[in-house]
Amino acid sequence: MAETESSDLGKGLVVTFSVLGALGALAMGGSSFLAFANHDDTLQLLSGVFLTVALLASGIAVAAVHLYD
């Protein structure tokens, strides 16, 4: 089997952006729940922002795996 070495920078970026993506997803869930409970449109908009942050961070984490492989 071929062995590949990955850099510490790549691993750090993957962990960092994965955690950021997970936190964004949790924040999205919390704000969407509060938006539904309080009938607040501002929290619904904020939920969309958190979704965008989660998706971008997850995409960067996947790109870091391939860039620093």
Contacts in CASP RR format, 6 or more apart in sequence:
PFRMAT RR
TARGET T0000
AUTHOR 0000-0000-0000
METHOD contacts of the structure
MODEL  1
MAETESSDLGKGLVVTFSVLGALGALAMGGSSFLAFANHDDTLQLLSGVF
LTVALLASGIAVAAVHLYD
4 69 0 8 1.000
6 68 0 8 1.000
6 69 0 8 1.000
7 68 0 8 1.000
9 68 0 8 1.000
10 64 0 8 1.000
10 65 0 8 1.000
10 67 0 8 1.000
10 68 0 8 1.000
11 68 0 8 1.000
12 64 0 8 1.000
13 60 0 8 1.000
13 61 0 8 1.000
13 64 0 8 1.000
13 68 0 8 1.000
14 61 0 8 1.000
14 64 0 8 1.000
14 65 0 8 1.000
16 61 0 8 1.000
17 57 0 8 1.000
17 58 0 8 1.000
17 59 0 8 1.000
17 60 0 8 1.000
17 61 0 8 1.000
17 64 0 8 1.000
18 57 0 8 1.000
18 58 0 8 1.000
18 61 0 8 1.000
20 53 0 8 1.000
20 54 0 8 1.000
20 57 0 8 1.000
21 53 0 8 1.000
21 54 0 8 1.000
21 57 0 8 1.000
21 58 0 8 1.000
21 61 0 8 1.000
22 54 0 8 1.000
23 54 0 8 1.000
24 50 0 8 1.000
24 51 0 8 1.000
24 53 0 8 1.000
24 54 0 8 1.000
24 57 0 8 1.000
25 50 0 8 1.000
25 51 0 8 1.000
25 54 0 8 1.000
27 50 0 8 1.000
27 53 0 8 1.000
27 54 0 8 1.000
28 47 0 8 1.000
28 48 0 8 1.000
28 50 0 8 1.000
28 51 0 8 1.000
28 54 0 8 1.000
29 47 0 8 1.000
29 50 0 8 1.000
30 47 0 8 1.000
31 43 0 8 1.000
31 44 0 8 1.000
31 46 0 8 1.000
31 47 0 8 1.000
31 50 0 8 1.000
32 43 0 8 1.000
32 44 0 8 1.000
32 47 0 8 1.000
34 40 0 8 1.000
34 43 0 8 1.000
35 41 0 8 1.000
35 42 0 8 1.000
35 43 0 8 1.000
35 44 0 8 1.000
35 46 0 8 1.000
35 47 0 8 1.000
END
